[in-house]
Amino acid sequence: MTDGRRRASAGVAYAAAAYLTWGTFPLYFRSLQGVPALEILSHRILWSVVFVAALVTALRRWPEVLPRLRSPGTVPRLAVSAAFISMNWLVYIWAVNSGRVLEASLGYFINPLVTVALGVVFLRDPFTRRQLLAVLLAAAGVGVLVFRAHVVPWVALALALTFGLYGLVRKRVRVDAMGGLLAEVLVLAPLALAWVAWLHRTGAAHFGTGARHTALLALSGAVTAVPLIWFALGVQRLRLSTVGLLQYLNPTVQFAIAVFLFGEHFTVGHAIAFGCIWVSLAIYTWDALRPGRAAPPVRDAEGARAGGTH
């Protein structure tokens, strides 16, 4: 096997591991059912600070991370991205523990198309006719759900939009995945710490009241950071078009968990909506893979970060 093929194989393994892990997140968060979403989010932030800081220290990455974080405008932009990712995490955790994993998976299926639309609006990216057709088909799929259920799928739309905006902001920040995540959770840490302290003071905290909940909450930092590191290692070795294909592993696994393990009701409306969105993704992917449109290998993991994390 040549070095190039070995590198690509390793990239697929890392990226697939990241996306499959993100896909199984409903199992992790459902195991914390009974713990309010805001408490889970707060612990996820605080334990991420501990885990990522320890990892940066162990890998001796501080001389590399700190200068990038001191660059003008970096921390304010990361504060904005932190706001978007915390909203995304909160909605996702709430959705899982409210029996709405199917709708959450819908959000991550339409996320690539939302990202395309945001790129056109904010970055003036070129917009092909096939991409326009894909976005319109996805919009039609959402419209079917609204029409048949008389309810806007706000969980799916919130997840897709917050993650799309998060990727848009992070695209403008030249910092790697580990350093960026550390800065984001550090920005959020004071609020998270204040909330956890208030819960303990009022006797409403779940951390420390049982071995299971305590252990799962303490693991939330590693659960957050490890797949992100795998993702960064993967995209450094792969073409963006390959990353684009692999990202559908995440919502596909979530979809299967929702329907086959959690028994969420899959209606005719869902079938039509998901059908429209899957066709739109096929068009979008085919357009991205056409000769002359495939992206070069990713040199900076941050450039592909929008594929990423819950």
N, C-alpha and C positions, 0 to 999 in steps of 0.2 A: 504494500500500500504506500503510495506517495505521501510526502509530507502534507501536500495540499488536501488530499482526501482524508488523511488522518485528522487534520485540523478541522475539516468540515464535519466529519463524523463526531468528533468531540463536541463541536458547536451544537449539532442537532441533539446530542444527548443532554447537554446542559440546558438548552432552551426547552426541550420537551419536558425535562424534569421540573423546570420552573412552572411551565404552564399546567402540567398535570397536578402539581402541588397546589397551585392557585385554584384549580378546578375542584379539588377536594376540600377547600376551605369550609363549605357548608357543614361538613361532618364535624370539623373542629368547633365552629361557632355554635352549632346545634347542641354540642355537648356542654355548652355553657348556658343553656336555656334556663331561664329563671334569674340570670344576672342581667340587669338593665344594660342596654346597648351603650349608654354613655359611660358606665363604669368599665365595661370591657374596653371601650375606646381609650379611656384614660390610662388603664393598665398597659394597653398595647403601646401607647406613646412612651410611658415611663420605662417599661422594660426594654423597649427598642433603644432608648438612650443608653441604658446599661450595656446591652449586648453589643451594639455597634461601636460604642466607645471602647469596650474591651477588645473588640476585634481589630479596630484601627491601631490600638496600642500593641496588640500581639503581633500584628503584621508590620509594625513600625512605619505606618503610613502617615503619621502626623506631619512630617516635613513636606509631604506632598499635598495633604488635604488643607492645611491651614492657609498657605499662600493663596490658594484658589478661593477660599471663603473670604479672604480679605480684599479680593478684587472689588473695585467700585461697583455698586449696584447689585452685587451677588446676594447678600443677606436679605435686602428688601424683596427681591424677586422670589427668593426661597420662602420668605414669609407668606407671600401670595400663594405660591404652590402648596405650602403647608396648609393653608386654609382650604384649598380645593381638595387635597387628598384626605384631610380629616373629615370633610363633609361626605366624601365618597365612602370612606371606611364606616362612618356612622350609619349612613343609609344602608350599606350592605349588611352590616351586623344586624341592624333592626329587621331587615327583610328576611334574613335567614331564620331568625328566631321568631318571626311572625308568620312563617309558613309561606313565604313568597320567593322561594328560590327560583322558581320557573320564570318569574318576572325579572329577577336579577340576572339570570342567564340571558334573557332577551336584551337587557341593557348592554351586556358585553358582546353580544352578536352585532348590535348596531353601532357599537363604539367606533370601529374603523371607519364607518361611513360618516359619523359625526366628526371624526378627526379630519377627514377629507374636506368636509364642508367648512370647518373652522380654518383650515389651511387656505382655502380659497378666499374666505372673508378677511382674515387677518394677515396672511402672509402672501396673498396674491399668487398662490400656487396655480399652475395650469389645471384646467378642469376639462376633461374629455367628455364627449357625448355619452360614452359608456358609463363613466362615473356618475354623470347626471342621471342616467337611467337607473343606476343602482340606488342612488339616494332617493329618487322618487318612488321606486318599488318599496324600499324600506319604510318610507313615510306612508305609503299605502297600507303596508302591513300593520303599522301602528294605528292607522285610521280604522282598519277593520276591527281591531280590539275595542276602540272607543265606540264605534257604531254598534257592535253586538253586545258589549257589556255595559255600555253607557257610563263607563268609568275610564278616565285617562290613566294609562299605565305609568304613573308618575315615578315609581321606583326605577323602572327601566330607563326612563328619560333622564332622571336625576343622576343615575350612575354613569350613563353614557356622556352626559354633558359635563359633569364635574371632572370625570377622568379625561375627557377631551381637552378641557380648559387646563387641567393640570399638565398634560403633555405639552400643550402650547406654551405655557410659561416655562417649563423645564427645558424646552428646546432652545430657549434664549439664554440659558445659564450654563457656562462652561465649567461644570464640576461633575465628577464621576458619581456613579450610583450610590456608593457607600458614603462618600462625603456629603452628598446632597441629602440623603436620608437622615444622616446624623444632624445636619443643620435644621432640617424640617422638624424633627421630633424635639430638638432643643428649643426651637421657637414655641412649640406647643406645650412643652413640659410644665411651665409655671401654672397654666390653666388646669392641666391634668392633675398636677400635684395638689392644687387647691381643692379640686373636686373630690379626690380620693381622701384628703384630710377631713373634709366636711362629712363625707359618708361615714368615716370611722368615728368622728365626734358624735354624730347622731345615732350611731348604732345600726346604720343601714348598709354597711359594707359587707361584701361577701368574701373578700380576701382575708384569710386568717380564720375563717369560721368553719372551714372544712378542708380536708386534705385534697379532695378532687378539684374543687374550684380554685383553691390556692395554687396548686401545681399548674393547672391549665392557664391561669392568668399569668403566672410567672414565665411560662413558656412562650407567651405571646410575642416577646421581643425576637426570639429565635425564629418563630413561625413567620414573622414579618420579614426579617432580614435575609435568611438563608435562601429562599427562592429568588429574591432580588439579586443576590450575588451570583447564583447560577445563571440567571437571565443575562447579567452583565457579561459573564464569561462566554455565554453562548453567542450573543450578538457580535462580540468582537471577532468571532470566527466565521460568521455567516453573512450571506447576502440579505438585504432587507426583504426581498421577495420571499425568501425561505422563512424568515421570521414572521412575515405576514401570513403565511400558510399555517405555521405552527401555532399562532395565537388562537386559532379556532378550537384547539384542544381544550382550552380553559372553559368557555361557555358550553361546549359539548358535554364535558364531564358534569358540569353543574346541571345541565338539562337532564341528563340521565339520572343523576342523584335525586332531583326534584320529582321526576315522574315515577321512577322504579323503586327508589328506596323510601322517599318521604311520602309517596302516594298523592302528590298534588294533582288536582283535577286538570286534565288536558282536554279542553273543549274544542268544538269545531272552529270557534273563533281563533283559538290559539293555533290550530293546524293551518288555517289560512294565513294568519299573520306570520308565523314562523316560515311557512312555505314561501311567502313573498320575500322575506328577509334572506332566506337561504339562497334563493335565486339571485337576489341582488348581490349577495356576497360572492356567488359564483361569477357573475359578470364583472364585479370589481376585481376579483383575483385574476381572472383571465386577462383583463385589461392590464393589470400590473405585470403579468408574466409575458406579455407579448414581446417579440424580438425588438430590441431597441429601447424598451421601457424598464427592463430589469435593473434594479439598483446595484451599485458596486458594493463590494464588501464593506461592512461597517467598521470604521476605524476608531470611532468614539462611541462607547456604549451609551452615552447620554443621548445621542442622536436618535436612538431607537427606543428610548425609555417609555414612549407612549404605549408600548405593547403590554405593559406591565402588571402592576400590583394591586391587590385588594387591601 
